[in-house]
Amino acid sequence: MSKDMFPQVPERPILYDWLYHKTTKDIEMYCQLTEGHSEILECAVGTGRLAIPLAEKGRVVHGIDYSTAMLQKFEEKLPGLPQEVRDCIHLYQADMRDFDLNKKFTFVFVPFGSFVYLLSIEDQKSCLNSLRRHLADGGTLVIDLPTWEEARDEKWLDNDVSVMKVKQTINPTTGNTTEMWSTFRFDSSTQIMEQDRHYKIYDHEGILEKEQVVLWKSRFFLLGEFQLLLETCGLKIAEIYGDFNFGPYHHKSEVAVVVIKAI
Ligand SMILES: C[S@@+](CC[C@H](N)C(=O)[O-])C[C@H]1O[C@@H](n2cnc3c(N)ncnc32)[C@H](O)[C@@H]1O
């Protein structure tokens, strides 16, 4: 397993929440996919964007993440939730590349493209082997991945040096605006995209208050490579959807929702 760790999230995960609090497109699909599964395992659970609505539906969510800051942000939300929802959430600090909860699940998932943060084939295999060890007999693993089409659309692969404004959001409490500007570098020899994420926070008068730059890395691959990778870990693709509405996967799909079973 590679020891190469680097900042994956802003020092202040509140920025993550501000930027993604409106991202809800995948929630309904994961609610449907987890129907009938009482206990589920979410890898790279973050601040609970998905885990909380799933717990609200009565799923018992076990969530792992290696970031102390992200988990702390998640834990801060727990007192604001009804007791029966809180009772459904179990958090663990663990690296998805190698972990052991000593428990098996009928449903395991790595949502929101988080598998691309694994930067080498060695790390990807190590993660898949860990996920497989946590799958109960007949259990389902779901991993959603960005596609090359999305990478092209988002201009991640163009090596355009100009700074691009990719996201803007307003803090509902203070009215302050947060912007995330990014530059991308893609190295086709490693399939790794590096992104400098510049977070800029403005006060309510529009004056720049804080700025933070975070290096973000992701490794992109085509589905054929992913299929072979799964097979080397005793896993196989059972189904692929091309959107979060169970639509077909095709050359224009921006996401691949891959439903996986043990061989
Ligand atoms: C894009 S966020 C996704 C959070 C959440 N699943 C969601 O859908 O909002 C990615 C998360 O992956 C976590 N992460 C990245 N690499 C990881 C690893 N090797 N092991 C565990 N968590 C990891 C980060 O700390 C971050 O919380």
The ligand as a Tripos MOL2 file, in Angstrom:
@<TRIPOS>MOLECULE
LIG
   27    29     1     0     0
SMALL
NO_CHARGES

@<TRIPOS>ATOM
      1 C1        -15.8640   13.5400   -2.1660 C.3       1 LIG1
      2 S1        -15.8200   13.1320   -0.4300 S.3       1 LIG1
      3 C2        -17.2310   12.0480   -0.3630 C.3       1 LIG1
      4 C3        -17.9310   12.0810    0.9640 C.3       1 LIG1
      5 C4        -19.2930   11.3940    1.0120 C.3       1 LIG1
      6 N1        -19.2350    9.9970    0.6480 N.3       1 LIG1
      7 C5        -20.3050   12.1100    0.1100 C.2       1 LIG1
      8 O1        -20.8620   11.4410   -0.7630 O.co2     1 LIG1
      9 O2        -20.5000   13.3150    0.2920 O.co2     1 LIG1
     10 C6        -14.4270   12.0600   -0.4060 C.3       1 LIG1
     11 C7        -14.0520   11.5190    0.9640 C.3       1 LIG1
     12 O3        -13.0850   10.4740    0.7400 O.3       1 LIG1
     13 C8        -12.2380   10.4380    1.8750 C.3       1 LIG1
     14 N2        -11.0740    9.6250    1.5100 N.ar      1 LIG1
     15 C9        -10.1900    9.8430    0.5300 C.ar      1 LIG1
     16 N3         -9.2730    8.8570    0.4960 N.ar      1 LIG1
     17 C10        -9.6190    7.9760    1.4870 C.ar      1 LIG1
     18 C11        -9.0640    6.7490    1.9490 C.ar      1 LIG1
     19 N4         -7.9590    6.2300    1.4050 N.pl3     1 LIG1
     20 N5         -9.6850    6.1020    2.9680 N.ar      1 LIG1
     21 C12       -10.8040    6.6310    3.5420 C.ar      1 LIG1
     22 N6        -11.3530    7.8020    3.1590 N.ar      1 LIG1
     23 C13       -10.7710    8.4710    2.1340 C.ar      1 LIG1
     24 C14       -11.9830   11.9260    2.1340 C.3       1 LIG1
     25 O4        -11.5020   12.1290    3.4480 O.3       1 LIG1
     26 C15       -13.3710   12.5220    1.8960 C.3       1 LIG1
     27 O5        -14.1040   12.5860    3.0960 O.3       1 LIG1
@<TRIPOS>BOND
     1     1     2 1
     2     2     3 1
     3     2    10 1
     4     3     4 1
     5     4     5 1
     6     5     6 1
     7     5     7 1
     8     7     8 2
     9     7     9 1
    10    10    11 1
    11    11    12 1
    12    11    26 1
    13    12    13 1
    14    13    14 1
    15    13    24 1
    16    14    15 ar
    17    14    23 ar
    18    15    16 ar
    19    16    17 ar
    20    17    18 ar
    21    17    23 ar
    22    18    19 1
    23    18    20 ar
    24    20    21 ar
    25    21    22 ar
    26    22    23 ar
    27    24    25 1
    28    24    26 1
    29    26    27 1
@<TRIPOS>SUBSTRUCTURE
     1 LIG1         1 GROUP 0 **** ****
